[in-house]
């Protein structure tokens, strides 16, 4: 009732404003400024927010929670910048000359014109109309992105949790005719990495994935932060075992699982489902419907193969093998199964997509069957991490991945990418693949890819390497792949490492060059030994000096512990190589003491994980 009254008041005000404007020659159009919006020459004029101005922030207090949050964020940052408080007023107040309008309000259609039907997913708009500034966007997140874009126009920068640049100035001048319209290159953008889980950080980086593993690990974007693209049910990947649990059916129904070499396999992490078994289909369909009924806001559900320790874990019973032969790919039975699920739920859930993996044995597209129009193919790269997916050398295996991505993109279905950005077998080893990952993202943008998911160190604990740098560069490129990678790296280094930026950049560049010189290919589960003998004694001496200089330069500043935490990778390299403080002495105690100190510092800096499957020792 109160909302209806508010809307009636807003309507009356809008009509009054429209009549007033009409008497002056027509409604205000942001693309055609009125007389009081221009200089004497007829050109738009700058807008200045200062202590002398009377600007207020306007939003719909009964509108989207995320748009109210956007208004609050704008007010907070403007106060940080200028030292002046900016009031937030409801849009049922009479329009004033000096307003910063945030989100969808009663001003739309009277104070300025906008066709919301033209806005694409997460698109933002920041523009001026007369003396007013407008920041808005599509859906639940677009306005938040617009407010952060406005702040970036002013000079703010957002790098990582707790690391940002906010200028200090008495007044803010916005350029004449300010008009920014941006939309992301990918509709779905996620970095599955611990340092991006904080809601505010994720939105500032314009990530919109909201995925949790077991309801715990990952990110859930709250409504006030615009929500996220979520998957229905208890898992967003490897869901076969959720729908048809091995522990439940292995003994009673071995026929539900893969036939391999003529026998049913019920060993965990070595088997899949028999996808031509009708009872299996019914169990999965029932599970899908149950998950969707419990997750009415989720628009994607995963029907995807189990993870496996062996490549060929798929079923080769006569029925499944006949489809594989016909389709020329082990994806055949899986895609037909998923298409059938998608068709069965379409009438009840017309706006839901069924997501499946192209992973391990199923990466190759089928000869005959195409993905249904409500199916998402999530292609898992598994490429050589030393090179971008399209930047192969003569030895690495990226050529096959490029061909598969091109072929999947030709299917004209929705294609997502699952990429890998760290060494899962050794989180603490140096892994200078940032430029290779950037090259891959740029490639995906040319192949009609709709979404990109970048998996990094996703468990609790901090990165002992360059996790935050990698996340910053990836998030920026997922929004706009045309950005200059070297500028992004340089910008981040200066903000995150402060006075040590030069040394950190030198180290990263030197290690990248050294690994490139070896002409090695490296993958997502490489042994630590691959890093031994990469550097010469002179290289080690010089790089060790860079870390010493970096710590000296930042001691007493906020950047000091960030340098120390990133140095963990270098100290672990020295441990593997048996050099510097890790070189054994006659007593045999030097390595033991140095490693104990390394462990102590890891725990102090919250670097707790050695690999995807193992924690660091307690001491």
Secondary structure, 3 states (H helix, E strand, C coil): CHHHHHHHHHHHHHHHHHHHHHHCCCCCECCECCHHHECCCCCECCEEECCCCCCEEEECCCCCHHHHHHHHHHHHHHHHHHCCCCCEEECCCCCCCCEEEECCCCCECCCECCCHHHCCCCCEEEEEECCEEEEEECCCCHHHHHHHHHHHHHCCEEEECCEEECCCCCCEEECCCCEEEECCCCCEEEEECHHHCCHHHHHHCCCCECCEECCCEECCCCHHHCCCECECCCCCCCCHHHHCCHHHHCCCCHHHECEECCEECCCCCCCCECCCCHHHHHHHHHHHHHHHHHCCCCCEEECCCCCCCCCCCCCCCHHHHHHHHHHCCCHHHHHHHHHHHHHHHHCCCCCCEEEEEECHHHCCCCCCCCCCCCEEEEEECCCCCCCCCCCCCCCCCHHHHHHHHHHHHHCCCEEEEEEECCCCCCCCCCCCCHHHHHHHHHHHHCCCCCEEEEECCCCCCCCCCCHHHHHHHHHHHHHCCCCCHHHHHHHHHHHHHHHHHHHHHHHHHHHHHHHHHHCCCCCCCCCHHHHCCCCCHHHHHHHHHHHHHHHHHHCCCCHHHHHHHHHHHHHHHHHHHCCHHHCCCCCCCHHHHHHHHHHHHHHHCCCCECCCCCECCCC
